[in-house]
């Protein structure tokens, strides 16, 4: 390994430039790390990205408003003061201004009036073409819109705004208002029931896997309390008599929007993640980067010398020797008159800050380079197998101006969540797989939760006199093509029982004396590390990106004989 001096720095490669990759690169590049003898450790950090821009901001778009340009972050990134402590501190250290964004919410139910208008909106098996590749857009291309009924309005501010709930516009008569008021009372009591259970389970330490029973186990067993780390949400709700209407109308859509998964995935989500999120966000405000994520990217990369930034690069890993890994990369030229360049650099450490499934693909090239070392190949295969335990779901984000996806104007809120009725979900499942229409190309399955953010309501820079600007995640109703600004497909990690069981092998302890067998043993072997939202407990969010980056930076510094001082 390198000595870490200015003359012989420790070389580190970071593959992937999302928040986890850029945060790791920033921490190592700016670290003031020293060994016990007082000698300083210097890191030479290179970043690799297959896109031509940094991954954290490569899907955002720029629109014009009142003669000025305005950046729309894609996807929208919200930070909660309770669940995103490390992200908040990183942004503060970067001097990124945060703006309070305590969103208001509407919850709607979609349904088709007649079976003849039930057009399948099944997720296509292949990536859809861009909208520009479709035929000339027009109203005739769009299937009939489903009926949309607002069932619940929440006024935000963590329930501190009075009144916290509002009556939907469909509740007009005195009789219906009285019935709805009774419904809200039941919903409120159900929420308090859920909140109380969440804090009880959290306080008793029953949300995370444990190797030994708690001293309270006998008493808790009598009360029906037990460790719920691997118990599905739906099973837990039934066991604790959580009102089904509360689960279907509120809990499922909210968690689906947070985790960016479908309703079916929410029901199977280990309940420990859900209860932990409820506890950590209770009473905390939401924030967004006031100037957008582009400034975050600029601050995180300002410490990287331009020659160390390798965009438009595809990589493969090869074992140089027992201590170094060779990164072979091909960089595409933006100038058609110049050919692509092929280079290779040896590194002491390689950080795969990508999705788990992408990291597994990269790791296979490294495993194959160990063809003459069977035991080492088996060790790498074990890491590949562990990475395959992390599952992903496809997510579509569309920026557009199509107001037909929203409820009526009186019921519109900052974030508008919509789900199809179970009847329509089953109708889609029974539809002919060969049926194709425009909806098939630009929507996800009806079992998903459609979340539409009215960006022009929550961003002060965007003039209110402009036409509405919307961002819809997982549209289950097709957006009118001529009103689309951009679309991007993603893959989002989802927590499963399998991923929770293998996760401890990727989690490094904060102190070496806390190290135990089977904990963090897949990190750092042969200088290869893993970072990302999936390499952290809880629902994969921005917080996991930062905590995993800190953990990997800390682990690398320890292997080099020093201790990193996180500057925030």
N, C-alpha and C positions, 0 to 999 in steps of 0.2 A: 504494500500500500504506500501511497505517497506520504511524505513526512508532514504535509499540511503547511509547509512554509511558503513564503512568496515565491521562492525559487522552484519548489517542488510541491505544488498544491495537491490536495485530494480532489480528484476529478469525479464529478457526479453528473449523471444523465437523468433528466426528468422527461419521461415520455407521456405526453398529454398536457394540455394547457387549459383545463378547466380550473375551477377554484382550488381544488386539492393540489394540482400540479404547480400552479403559480404560487400558491402559499408556501409549498415546500421549497421551491426555488428561492423565494424571497427570504425565508427563514435562514437557509443555509448561506445564501449570498451575503446577508447582512449580519450574520451571527458573530458574536464576540466570544468565541469558544477558546478555552485554554485548558491545558493539561495540568495535573497537580504540580508539576515543576514550574508552572508559570508560562511555558511556551505556548504561543498562539497557533491555532489551527486555521489554515486558509483553505477555502473551498473554491474550486473552479466549476461553476454550474453551467451546463448546457441544457436547453429545452428543445424538444422535438414535437412537432405538430403536423399532422397530415393535411390539414386545411391551410389556406393561404392567409388566414388571420388567426389570432389567438382564440382557442375554443370557447372561452367563457363569454365572448361577445360576438361570435361569428354568425349568429342567427338573428341578431338585433337589426332593426331597420331604422332608416331616417325618413321622416316626413316633414312637410313644410306647414307651418302654422303662423298666421299673421306676418308673413314675410320672413319668418325665422325657421331654422331647422330644429327639429325636435327628435330625440332619439327614443325609440320604443324598445325597451329591454325585452328580449325574447329568449326563454320564457320570462314572465314576470317573477321577480325574486323578492319575497317578503321575509323580513327578519322579525322574529318574536323576541321580546326582551327577556322572556323566561327560558325558552328552549334554545336560543341562539346566543348564549353568553360569549363563547369564544369568537364567533363571527363578529359580534358587536365590538369586542375589544380589539380585534384585528383591524376593523374599519376605523375605529377611533385612533389607533396607532398610525394608520395611513392618512389620517386627517380627512376622512371621507364624511361629509355631512349626512346625517340621517334625518329623515322627515317622518313624523308620526303619520301612520296610515291605518287607523282603526276602521277597517272596512265595514260597511253595512251589507247585509245579505238578503237575497230573496231566494225562496225555495219553491220550485214549480214542478208540476206533474204534467207530462206530455201524453197525449193519446190521440189516435186517429179515430175519427167519427165513424167511418165505415170500413169494412174489410177491403173494399175495392181500392181504397187509397193507401193500403199498406205496402209501400214500396220498401224493399229490403235495403238496409243501410249497413250491410255486413262489411266488416273490415276486409279489404282486399288482401289476397295472399301475396301479392307483390307490391313493391313500393309504388304509389300512385304517381302519374306523370305530373309535372308542374301545370298550374292552371293555364299558362300561356300555350300549352300544347293541346288544349281542348278546342272544340269547335267554337265558332263565334258565340259568345255567351248571350243568353237571353232568358226571359222569364219562362219560356216554354220548356227549358231544360230542367227546371226545378220541379220535383214532385210536390204534390199538395202539402202545405204546412200542417203539422199536427195541431190539435187544440192544446193550448197552454193555459193551465189554471194555477194561479199562485196560491200556495197552501200555508205559507209562513213567511213573515217579514221580521228580520232582526236588525235593530238599529245600531249595533256596534258598540264601541267604547267599552268592551268587556262587560256589557250589561249595566254599565254605570249611567248610561243616558236614559232619561225618563221621558216617556215610557220606553222600556227596552224593546217592546214588541209593538207592531202596528197591525191594523186590520187590512187585509187584502181588499182590493176594489170589488171583488166578486161578493163580498159580504156586505149586502146593502140593507136588507130588511131587518127589523127589530128582532124577529125570531131567529134569523140566521146569525145575527150578532151575538145574541144570548148563547146560542149553541156553540159558536166559535169561542166565546169567552170561557165557557166551561171546558172546551177542548184545550185552550191555552193554560188553564189552571192545572189540568192533568199533565200537560206537557212540562209545566214548571216543576211540579212535584217529581216527575220522572227524572228531570234534569238534576234536581237536588239529590235524588236517590243515587243516580249515576256518579255524581260528584263526590258524595260521601263514600261510596264504595271505592272510588279511585284513590282517595286519600288514605283510607284504611289499608288497602293493599300496598300502597306505596310506603306508608309508615311501618308496616310489619315486614317490609322487605320481601314481598311475595311476587314481585314483577319480573325478577331476573333469575336465571338458573343458579342454583346453589349446589354445592357438593355435599352438604350435610344439612340435616333438618334443623329448623329454627327451634330455640328453646321454648317458643310459644306453641309448638306444633300440636300438643294434646288439646289445649284449649281452643285453638283455631279450628281443629278438626270438628269439634262439637258444634261450632258455629257455621260449618260448611266452608271455611276458609282454608285454602291451600295454595301452594305455589302455582301460578297460572302462566308461567313463562311460555309454555308450549300449547296452551289451550286456545282454540279458535274463538274469535270474538262472538260469533253467533251462539256457540255452545255456552259461553260464559253468560251472555245476556239471558238466555233461557233459564240457566241454572239460578240466576239471581233475580228473576222476575222483572227484568227491565222491560218496560212497556214496549210492545212491538211497534206501535205507531212512532214512538220516540226513536227507536232504532232505524226504522225505514225512512221516516221523513226528515230526520235531522242528523243522527249519528253517522249513518252510512254515507250520505252525500258529503258531509264535512270531511270525514276521514279520507274518502275517495279523492276529494279535491286536494287535500294536503299531500297524500301519498301518490297522487296521479295514477290511480289504478281503477279498475272497474268495481262494481258493487259485489260481484262474486268474490273477487280477490279480497275485498274488505272483510267479508264474512269469514274468510279463512285466515285472516291476519291474526297472528298471535296476540292475544289481548293485552299482554304485558306492554307492548309498544303503544297501544291505544291509551291505556290508563296512564302510562308514563307521560304521554304527550298532553293529556288533559290536565294532569297535575302541574307540569312544568309551564304551561301557558296560562294557567288560571290567574286572572287579575293583571296580566302583563299586556303591554301595548305592542302593536305591530309597527314596523318601520320599513322604509325603503331607502335605498341610496338616492339622495336628493338630486344628484347629478348623473345618475345612471351607472351601470356597471362598466362602461367604457373607461371612466376615470379610475375605477378600482383596478382594472387591467393595467392602465398606464402607471399607476403607483406601484403595483406589484412587480412590473417588469422594468422599472426605471434603473434598477441595480444590475441588470444583465447587459453585458457588452454586446453590441449588435452581431459580432461574429459568432457568438454563442447561442444565437436564436436561429433555429432551423425550421422554418415553415415550409409547407408543401413537401414534407419529407415522409417517406415510408421507411420503416426500419425492420431490421431483424437482429437477433442477438446470437453471439457465438462465444464460446468459452475460450478466452485467450490463454489463461492458466488458472491455477487454483485461487488466485487473488484478484484477477481482473477479468472483465467482460468486454468483448468488442461489440460496439454498436455499429452495424453496417447500415448506411442510409442512402437513399436516393432522393435527391431534391429536384423537383420539377421546375423548369425555368418559366417565368411569366412571359418571357420574350420568345416568340416562335422561331426566331432566327438562331437561338442558342439551344443546344441539347441539354438533357438532364445530366446532372453530375452525380457520380458515385463516390462515396467517401467512407472511411471507417476510422473510429477513434476508440481507444481503450479507456475504460473507466473503472475506478475502484468500486463504485456503487451505481446501480441503475434503479430508478424509482418508476414503477409502472403505475402512473396516475391516470388510468383508463378504467373503463368498465371491466368487471371481472371476466366477462366472456371474451373481450378483446385482449386482456392480459393473458388469458389461457392460450390464445392463438400465438401471441408473441413468444410465450414461454416454450411452446412446442419447438420453435426453431432453435432455442437454446438447448433443449433436451436432446435434439437430434445431433447437435454439435458435440455431444458427449458420447459418441458412438462407441468409443473404446473403453468407457468407464461405466459398467453395468450398474453398480451401486448408486452412482451419481444420477444416472438416468432414472432409476426407480424413485429417488428422492424428488426429482423434478416432476415425475409423473404424479406423485402424491400431491404436489402443489397444484398441478393442473386439475386433478380430480376434485380437490377442495374448492377450487375456483368455480367448477361446474355446478356446485351446490347453490350458487347465487343465481336466481332467476330474474328475468326481465320481461316487462310488458311494453308494447309499442304505444306511443303517445303522439297525438297530432296537435300542434299549436298553429292556429290561423289568426293572423292580424287582418282585420277587415272593417267594413262600414255597414254591414247587413243588420239592420235593427230588427228584422223579422225573427231573429233568434232570441230576442228579449221579450219579457212580459210587457203588458201595456204600460204606458208612461207613468201612471201613478204608482205602479208596483216595482218600478226599476230601482235597483240599488247598485252599490259599487261592484259587488260580486253577485252574479245571478246563476244559481245552480238549478239544473233541470234534469229530471230523470223520466224515462218512459214507464208506463204502467206495466205490470207483469204480463198482462194480456198481449201487449204489443211486443214485449221481449220474446215471448213464446212464438208469436206470429213470425218474427224474424228468424227464429231458429228453425221453423217449419218451412221457410221460404225455399224456393228452388235455388240451389247453389249456382246454377248457370245463368240466372237472371242478372243482367247488368244494366245499370243506369248511372247517371252522374253521381247519385248519392253513394254508390258503391265505391267510387274512386276517392271521395273526399270526406268521408265520415268514418267513425269507429263504430263498434257494435253497440246496439241499443242498451245493452246491460251496463254501459259505462255511465258516468256522471258528466254532464256537459257544464263547464264552468266558464261563464262569459264575464270578463272584467271590462267595465266601461272606463277606459283609460282617460278619456276626456273629462270624466267627473273627478278623478283623483289626482290629476297632474295639473298644477297651476300654470305651467308654461304653455299649456294647450288652450287656446282661446275658446270660450264657451260658445262663441258665435260660429265656430267651425262645425262641419258635419261630424257626427259622432265617430270616434275611433274605438274599436273594440278588439279584444284579444280573447279568443275562445280556445280553451283546452279541451281536447276530446269532443269535438262536435258530433252529436248524434243526429242532428238535423243539418242537411247540407247548406253550406254558405253559398250565396249567389255569386257565381264566378266573377262577374264584372265589378263586384264590390270587394274582392279579395286584394289585400296588400302584399301578403306573403304567407307561406305555409312551410312548416318544418316538422319532420318526423323525428322522434327521439325514442330511446329505449330507457325505461326507468326501472331501477332495481326494486324488487318487492321482497318483503321479509316473509320467509317461510320457516317451518319447523326445521327443515334441512339446513337452511342458511344460518339459523340461530345456533345449531349444534356445532357447525364448523367455524363460526365467527371467532370464538376465543383463541383459536390457533393463529389468528391474524392480529390479535390485540396485544400490544406491548405494555408491560407494567410501567408505571411512572418511575419506579425505583427498582434497581436490579434485585434487591433483596426480596422483592415481591414476586420474582419470577418463579413459576411452578411448571412442572412437566405438562405439556399439552397446551400451554398458554404462550402465544406469540412465537411458537417454534417454526412457523412458516415464513416469518419475516427475517430478512437479512441473510439467509443462507446463500453462500457464494456471491454476496453483495447485491442481491436482488430484493427489492422492497415493493410493497403495495400500498397505495393510498387512494382514497375515494370515499364517497358517501356510504358505500356498502361496508367499508372497513371501520364501522363504528356501531355501537348499540343504538337501538331505537329505529324509528322510521328514517330511511335514507333521505337526508336533507342537507342544506348548506353547512349546518353545524358539524355533521360527520366529515365533510370535506376538510374543514379546518382542524378538527381534533385529530384526524388521521395524519394530516400534514405535520402537525406538531409532534405527534408520536414518532413518525418516521425520522424527522429531523433530530429528535432527541436520541433515537436509537443509533443513527449513523455517528453522531458525535461521541456517544459512549464507546462504540467500537473503535473509534479513532483515539480513544484515551482521554476524552474531555467531556465537559458538561455544557450544553447549550443554555444560554440565558434567553428565554422567550421575552421579547421586548415589550410585552403588554400583559 
